Every structure is written in structure tokens, then in C-alpha cells.
Amino acid sequence: MTSQTMDAQINMDETHQENELSEFRRCAETHEVLNQATPLENYNVYSADPALKHWFCLFSQSLIANKDIDINESICLEYGAKVGQELQQAGFLANKFTPEFQSHDRYGYRIDQINYHPAYHQLMTTAIKYGHHVLPWQSNYSNANLIRATIAYLHTQADPGSGCPLTMTFAAVPTLKKQPNIAAEWLPKVYAQQYDPDNKPYFMKKGVTIGMAMTEKQGGSDVRANTTIAKPLNKGGSGQPYELVGHKWFCSAPMSDAFLVLAQSQSGLSCFLLPRWRPDGEKNQFYIQRLKNKMGNLSNASSEVEFRGAFAWMIGEEGRGVNAIIDMVSLTRFDCIMGSAALMRQGLAQAIHYARQRQAFGRLLVDQPLMMNVLADLAVESEAALALGMRLAFALDQPDDVEQQLFIRLVTAIGKYWVCKRAVQHTYETMECIGGMGIVEETIMPRLYREAPVNAIWEGSGNIQCLDILRAINKQPKVLDVFLHIVSQAKGCDLRFDLMLKKLKSQLKEAQHSEFCARSVVEQMAILLQASLLLQHGKTYVADAFLKSRLTEGHHQYGTLPYGVEAKRIIENALYIKD
């Protein structure tokens, strides 16, 4: 063989080897990305939610006698667009880059600074601009609480954590109003729709936020066990300055400009407003010990703090601290209801969006009977939770109606107990609908799941709510009469409802074991209220599915709707996104 022939043969062999290697490498490209859902993003969260639109418009129109007056739905549409776009992305960033505590500056001065990612400030700025924290106190809208509840419901779907300081600022207003001299100085800054995150005295700011520091190690929900001591700086009494010494196991949103706190004064447990900076411009003796390492609510800083002679003003009557904060607690519990309903809604939207694109065994998930049952069941629960929350907002918009105020007294605790508990299993089930991707941190689902127990525990756990309901009924029996009257407005619409109502009335008469059986009774009260709302004002096919499942003994897990419900129709009307 000549050298030329040999060279040619070698070249042929090398070319063949390269071709084989190229083919091998091509085969090593193991897959194309197929059968994956697109992210649920860049959409209007309000207009995509027919249930929210329905309940907002229903109750808003009921409040406004002149049907030609705008019910301000445009505000909800605007905020829904922001949540589905830039605030959604901000929510991911604010939860990925969580708050950091900086005790001292570079020169050694104690500053007690919490540093947040810019996305957190973006969330706060937008929410405050739209009046999340103040709308019912500042606007002349007849449906201001409904608008605000809708904004809060939408905002939570972007980020629940930033909702905490917004809620506390909103809920602090009735307590601050109890002390006119303090209200005159602070409320104009609370009402301002400007967010200022700088660590500087309140009197140098146009807008402020308010936090809370109630809980101590030894007491938890039993705030009367608090040991923080308050001593007057001069004569003492309402509106007067005090010094506080003690420790708080939970201080929410520690970068707030002031905090409502409870401490023991000479006449007993009293309420105080403690500013982060003293009126003389000096840093207050308010020291952050550490940030809580929580499982959820990560974008929001929660902390342990110490008061070492911290300056504060007494709010309300001395020794009547619980009475001073009771309105605040009621409103923060209301926001827990709306927040849990919002978590359900976000999880449901994610699950339906995924099931409409993902195929298994030759069919889309959304078209498979068993998945259809699960999704429809989740949709029914989500709407029932929303309906309860919006009914409370409707009552809040009628402050001069005695019956509505009695309704709020009882139903806030009922809803806080039931809706917040239902959210935990609900968010898990929506995660399971998505499968393996549902537990991946790049999706929103793990965040929803970690967040779900928070509202059930904060602002009084389940047992506290049940005991509060019993206390209200025993102390003020009229609240139960009002509740039964409002729920009974659906009587005669459905035999199943009538039978359960009769059963509940019978149980309520058996008071000897009331505390032991309180959870069972409260559960029935919640379900009956939801059933009543759906029967009177909801879509027939949603109400039918709710009654067939929730008013029987067989409903234990989601996805156990009985045969015959209009599951496909429920799902189709649960999430609407324009192409």
C-alpha cells in the first residue's frame, strides 16, 4: 500500500470515527423539553378571578344605593395587574433575600437596623400608595373595607410577609384614636400614603408604619401573664410618658416607627405606644436581640426585643390594656382570614393553570375525572373562604349598624378558626396537583405551604378563637341571635342546610360540655355560614357542590365530591385568563 493510500485510509477512518462520535453526542442530547406547563405570570390576578369579582361587586353594590356611582373596581383591576407582574417577581426576590439584622454600624454605634432587599421596599411602597394600610380610615368610599380587603387579598398572593406591617398599621388606628393627644401627632403620618423605610425619628418622616410587641416567653396568648414593667416619668396616666423594662418574645416588623405594646403599670396591664426613636431625637432603649428563624413569612422580620428603660406613651385607661387593643386584634384577625383565603386562591390558580397544560396517560390532567374532582373541590373551598371574608368586609363597611357589628364580633373568630385551618391542607393539596415540581423552590408552591400555618397560629391559635366565641356568647348572647338570624336567611333554600341548622341550634343549647366540644360547634357554625352565603348569593353549581360535600359526614379529604356535581363547570369558571 502506498503512502498516499495509507493516508487516505487513515483520513477515512478518522472521518468515520468523528461521524460516530458526532452521532453519539447527538444521541447524548437526551431529551427535548416537552409536556411542561408555562409559569403563571404576566396576568391580571383580579380579572382572572371570577369569584373575587363576583363577591366584590355583589357586596359593593349592596352598599351603594345609587347604582350609577362607581364601585371603584378599577382600583382592584390596577392592583391585580401589578400583582400578576412586577409584584409577583418582587415577592420571589423578597423571600429569597431575607431580612438581615445589623446590631451596630461600622463605627461601633448600636443602630438595631434590619436590612431588606429592595424588592421588599417595592412591595411596601406599592401597597401603601394604594392605601392597603389606611383606605377605610381615609377615603369616602362607601365600600372602602371591601376595596381594601380585595387589595390585601391580591397583595398576599404576591407576598404575605410584607402584609404583616401593612395589617398592623391599618389595625392600629382604632387603638391610637383612644388617646387623642397621641392620635393628633401620629395619625396624620399613619394616614400618609408614603413609605419611608429609613432608620430615623418619626417626626422627620411624612409616613410611618406601626408594629406590635405583645407576646412574652411565659405567657404566649395569655398576655395577662406579661412581666414587662412600666413606670411613669412624671404623674402617669393616659397619654403620659413611661419607661418600660422587659423582654418581648415576638416583636413583629421591628423596623416599624412605633409599636403597640402591653406592660404592667401600677393599676395592671396597660397599653403603650413605644416609638423606635425618642421625641428628643435619641435612639430609644429598644434593643433587638435576634430575628426569629421562621418556617414561613420569610420576607417579614420577626424578632425578640428588650426594653431597657424604653420611652412610651400610655394609650387609653391605665389597667385596661386588653380593652385598648381589642379592636386592633379583631382587625388583624380579619386580615388573617383574607390572607389564608388568598393563599388558597394562589395555590388553586397554580394547580388549575398547570393541569390545563400537563398531560398524563394520553390526556390533559384537567380532563381526568379524579383530578377534576380534586380541582373542583379545591375551587369550592377557596370560594367559600373568600365569601366569608368578603361578608365580614361588607359588615365592616357598616360601622353604625349594630347588627353588623355584633356579626363581626362573633364571625371574625369563627372565620379565623376555620378558614386559617383549612388553608393548611388546601395548600398541600394544590402542591400535590403539581406533583414533583410543586416542591421545587423555584415555584411559589413551597412558599405557600410554609406560609399556610402562620395565620392559624398568629393572632390567637384555634383554641383561643373557640374560647373567645364561647366567651362572647356567654357575655353577650345577642351575638349568637344575630349570627343565627343572618345565617337563617338561607333557610328553605335547601333541605340539607335546614337540617344542619336545626342540629346546630340543638347543640348550642347543650352548654354543659361547651368547651370540650367547642371546635366541633365552631366548625359547624363556619360551614353553615359559608353554605348560607353560597346558597343566597353564589353560583348554583358551586353551592350545590359545597352542600353535597360539606353538609354530610363523608367529606374528609379534598377530591371526595360526590358524583353528579358540575366539576368541569366549577373548574372552568375558577380561573379565567385572556389569551
N, C-alpha and C positions, 0 to 999 in steps of 0.2 A: 504494500500500500504506500502510495506516495505521500510526501509530507502535506501536500495540498489536500489530498483525500482525507488524511487523518485530521487536519484542521477543520475540514468541512464536517466530518463526523462528530468531532468534539463540539462544534458550534450547534449542530443539530441536537446533540444530547443536552447541551446546556439550555437550548431553547425549549426542549421538551420538559426539562426539569423546571424551568421558570413557569411554563404553562401549567404544569401540575401544581406547582406551589401557588400560583395565582388562583387556580380553581379551588385549592384547599383553603386559601384565605377567604375566597368568596363564600365558600360554604361555612367558614367560621363566623360570618355575619349571621348570627343565629336566628334573628327574627326581625320582622317589621313590627312597629307599634300598631296593633290592631285592637279593636273592641275595648277601647278605653274611653271613658267619659271626659268631656271637657270640663274645666273648672267652672263653677257657678260664680261668675263675676261680670262686672260691667253691665249691670242691670238696675232697674229701679225697684228697691225692696218693698216699697209701698204699693206700687201699681201691680207688682207680681203677686200680691197677697189679697185675693178677693175677700177672704174672711175679715181681714183688718179693715178694708174699705167698707164692707157691709156694716160692721158694728160701729165704726166711727161715724158713718153717715146716719145710721139709724138713730143713735142717741143724740147726735148733734142736732138733727132736725127736730127731735122731740123737745129740745131746749129752746129752740128759736121759733117764736110764734110767727114772725114774718118770714114766710118761705122764700122771699126774694133776697133776704140777707145772705151773704156769702158765709158758709160754714168754715171757711179758712182751710179747706182741703189742700189748697195749693202749697201751704207750708209743709204739710205732710209729704206731698209729692217731691218738693225740693229736697227735703231731708232724706227721703227714700233714695233719691238719685245719688246723694253724697255717700250714704251708707254702702250702696252697691258698687261704688267706685273707690274714691280716694280714702274714705274712712275704713273700708274693708282692708285695704293694704296697710293703713296706719295701725289697725288692730293687730295684724300679724307682727309688725315691727315692734310695737309696744310690749307685746308678750314674749317676743324673742329676746329683746334687750331690756331686761327688767330693771327696776329702780335699784340704785346703789346708795348706801349710806356713807356719808363723809362726815366724820365727827369734828375734825379740825382742818383748818386751811394750811397752806404750805408754811406759814409762819408760826404755827402752833396755837392759833386762836381757836377756841371752841366755836363752831358755827352750826352744828346739828343740821346739816344740809342733806336733802335727798335729791339725787341727780337722776333725771329721767331722760329717756330717748326723745328726740324732737317729735316723734310720731305721737307720743302721749300728749304733748302740748298741743299738737294739731287736733287731736280728738277733743280736748278740753276747750280749745278756742272755738271750734265749730259749734259744739253743743251749747256753750254759753252765749254765743252770738244768736242762736235760735231760741234762747230762753228756756232750755231744759231745766235750769235751776230756779226759774223765777216766774214763768209765764202766768200762773194763776194769781200771783200777788201783784203783778204789774199791768197786765193787759185788761182791756174792757171786753174781751171776747166772752160771750155767754157760755161757750164751750171750752174755756181755757184749760180746764183739767183734762178734758178729752184730747185736746191738741197736745198738751204736754205728755200725757200718758202714751200717746202714739209716738212722739219723738223719743221718749225713753225706751219704748218697745223696739223701735228701729235702731237706736244707738247701741243697745245691748247686743244686737246681732253683729255689730262691728267689734265692740269691745265692752264687756261687762265691767272691767276693773275701773275704768275712768268714770263709770256711772256712780261709783261709791261717793266720791266727794261732791258730785253734782246732786245726788239724792240728799246727802246730809245738809248741803247748803239750802236746798229747797225746803227741807223739813224743819230746819232750824227757825224759820221765820215766825211761826206761831209762838214759839218759846221766847224769842227775843222781844216780841211785842208785849210780853208780860211785864217788861221792865222799860218804861217809856224813856228814861234818860239814856239808857244804853241803845235802845232802838233808834233814837234820833240820830245818834252818831254812826251806828253800824248799818242800819237797813239801806240807806242810800247807796252804800258800797256793795252790799249784797245784791241789790236790785240792778246795779250796773251790768250791762251785758258785755263786759270787757274782762278778759282773762289776763292776769298778771302773775306769772309764776316766780317772780324774783323774791329772794330772801331779804326782805326789807320791811320796815314798820308799816302797819296797816294804814296809818294816816298819810303815807306817801303814795298810796295806791288809789286808783279810781275804782277798781273792782276787787272784791275779796271772796274767798271761799271759807266755809265753816266745816270743821271736823267734829269728832266725838271722842271722848275718853271716859267711858263709864265702867268698864269691867275690871275687876281686880282678881288676883290669883285665887283668893279664898272664897270668893262669892259667886263668880260667873253671873248667871241670870239673877241671883239673889243680891241685888245691889244694896239692900239694907245692911248687908254684912261688910260693906266697904269700910276701910280703916283710914283712908286719906283724911287728914285733919285740915280744917280751915279756921284761921284766926283773923279777926278784924284788925285792920290797920288803924282805925280810929273808932268811931261809935258803932259801926257794924249795921247790919240790916239790909233791906232790899236796895239794890243798886249801888251799894257801898263796896269799897275795895277790901280785899282779904289777901292773906298769904296762905298758900296751900303746900302741905308737905305730905308726900305719899308716892305710891307706885301704881301705875295702871298697866294691867296685863295686856290689854288691847287698846291702842290708840289708832283709829283709822285715819288715813290720809294725813300723815304728820307734817306735811308741808302746807297745810291749811293755815289761814291767817289767824284763826282763833278756834277754840274748842269748847263745846259744852261738856261740862264735867260734873260729877256728883262727889260731894265730900261731906264729912261730918262737921257741922258747926255746933255752937252751944245748944241749939234747940233741936238738933237732929240732922238727918240727911237733907242737904240743900243743893241747889243747882247754881252753877257758876259759869261765866264766860271767861275763859283764860286765853289771852292773846299770846301769839308767839313772840311778839315784841312788846315791851312795856310802853305806857304812854309817854315816858320821858325819852324814848328812843333807844333805850338799852335793851339788850337781849334778855328775854325773860328767863327765869330759873326753871326752864323746861328742857329736860335732857333726854334725848333719845338713847336708849340702851342698846337696842338692836332692832333689825327688821325681822318680822316673822317669816319663816321659810314655809310658805303655804303650798298646798297641793294645787290650788286654783287661784283665780283672781290675781294673776301674777303681775299685771301691769300696774296694779294699785299697791302702794306701800302700806303695810300694816305694821305696827311697831309696839314695843314696850317702852314706856317713858317713866321718868321720875320727876316729881315736883320737889324742888329744894328751896321752899320759900317762894314759890311762883306767884306772881301777881294775878288776881282775878276779881271780877265783879260778881256779886250775888245777883241772881236772876229770880224774881218772884219772892214769895214769902219764905222766911227762914224756917227750916224744918219741913218744908213742903216740896222737896226736890223732885220726887216722883211725879207729883201733880204738875210741876213746871215743865217736865219733859214729855208728858203723856201724849200730847198732840204730835210732837216730833216722832215719837216711836210709832204712832199709828201711821204716819205718812211714810216712814222708812219701810214699814211692813207692807204697805201698799205697793211700794216700788219693788219689794221682793217678789210680790205676786206677778207684777208686769215683767220683771226680769226673768223669772222662771218660765213664764209663758213665751217670752222671746227666745229663750234657749230651745224650747220645744219647737218653735217655729223655724229657727235656723236649721236645726237638725232635720226636720221634716222636709224643708226645701232642698237641702243637700241630698237626702235619700231619694226623693222623687226625681230630681234632676239626674241623678246617677242611674236610677232604674229605667229611665226613659231612653238611655243610650247603651247600656250594658246588656249584652246577650249572654245567655247560658242555655245549653241544651236546645239550641236552634230557635230560641225566642227571646224577645226583649224581656227583661225582668219584670217590667211594669205590666206585661200582659200575662204573667204566670199567676194562676189562681191563688196560690198560697202567699206569694209576695204581695199580690193585690190586697189580700185580707190584712196583712201587716200594715201596709202603707195607708190603707183606708182607716184602719183602727187608730193609727198614729195621728192622722189628719183630724179625726173626730175628737180625740183627746186635746189636740192643740187648739182647736176652735172653741171647745168648751172652756178651756183655761182662759183664753182671750176674752170670751164673752163675760165671764165672771169679773175679770179685771176691768173691762170697759164699763160694766154695770156699776162698779164702785166709782169709777171716774165720773160717771153720769150723776151719781149721788153727791160727789164732792163739788160738782158744779151747782149744787142747790143748797148753799150753806144756811139759808133761812127756813128750810123745810125741816121741821122737827122729825118727821117720819124718816126722811132720808138720812138724817144724822144718826138716828137710832140704828138704822140699817147698817151704816158704816161701822158703828161700834162693834157689832157682832160679826159682820161678814168679813171685815178685814182680818180678823183672827181665823175665821173659817177658811178663807182663801189662802192665807199664809200657811196654814197647816197643810191643806190638801194639794194646792197647785205646786207648791215648792217640793213636796214629797213626790208627786207624780213625775216631776221633771227628771228625777234621777234615773228611773227605769226607762223613761221615754228617750233620753239622750243616748243611753246604752243601746236601745233597740234600733235607733236610727243609725248608729255606728255599725251595728251588725248588718243592716241592709246593704251597706257599702262593702262589707267584708274586710279583707286584709288591708286595703287602702284606708279603711276607717280608723286604723290605729297608727297610721303614719303621721308624724308630727308636722309634715308639710301641709297637711289638710287641717281644716278647722275642727274636725271631729274630736280629737283628744282634748282640745281646749274646752269644748262644750261639756264633755264628760267630766273633766276635773272641776268645772265651774258649777255643775248642777247641784252638788250637796251644799254649796256655800249658802244660798238663800234659805235653805231649810234649817240651817244651824244659826246663822246670824239673826239678830233682832228677836231672839227668843225661839228656842227649838220647838219641836212638835208638842211635847208635853206642856210647855209653857203656854202655848196657844190654846190647848184644850182646857187647861186650868183657868185661863183668862176668860174663855167662853162661859164656863160654869160660874165664875165669879160675877160676870156681867149679868147672867140670867138671874142669879140669886139676889144680886144687889138692885137690879133694875129690871124686873120681869117684863116691862113694856118692850124691851128689845126683842124678846122672843115672840111676843104678839105681833110686832111689826114684821119680823122675819117670816113668820108663818103666813101672815096676810099677803105679803108680796109674793112669796113662793106659790101660794094657793091661787094666784091669778091664772095659773095654767090648769087648774082643776077642771075636769070634764073633757080635756083635750085628748087624754089617753088613759085607759083603764089601769095600765101598769103604773103610771105616775100616781093615780089616785090611791092605789093600794099601798104603795110605798109611803105616801104622805100620811095615810092612816096609821101605818105601822110606826112611823117616826113619832107622831103625836102620842101614841101609846107608850113608847119608850121614854119620852120626855117626862111622863107622869111618874115613872118609877125612879124616884130620886135617891132611894136608899143605897144603890150601888153606882151612883152617877160618876164618881171619879174613876172607879175601876174600869168602867165601860165607856169612858169619855171619848176615846179615839173612835170607837165604833159609831157612836152617835154623831160625832162631828163629821165623820166620813159620809154618813147618810145625809146630813144637812147640806154638805157641799154638793153631792151628786144630785140631790133634789133641786137645789138652786140652779145648777147647770142645766138640768133637764127642763126646768120651768122656762129658762131663758131661750133655750133652743126650740121648745115647743111653741112659744109665743112669737119669737122673732127670727128664728133661724130658718134655714132651708129644710124642707120636709124630710128629704132623704138623709140629711145629717142627723136631725132629731130622731128619726126612726132607728138609725144605727146605734145612736147613743142609748136610747131606751131599751132596745133589744139586747144590748150587751151589759150596760152598767146597772140596770134595774133588775138583774137576775143574779143567781148565785154562781153562774158558770164563768164569769169573766175574770181570769186570773193573770194571764199574760197577754201582751199585745199580739194581735193576729188571731184572736179567737172570736171574731164576729160570727154570728150565726148565719147560716145560708139564707139567701134572699135579700140581703141588704144591697144597696146600689153602690158597691165598692168602686167600680170603674168610674162612675159619675163623681163620686166623692173625690177621687184622686185627680181627675181631670180638672176639677174646679178648685183644687187646693193650691196650684202653682201655675200662674199664667205669665209667660214671658214672650213678648213680641219677637218675631223673627227679625 
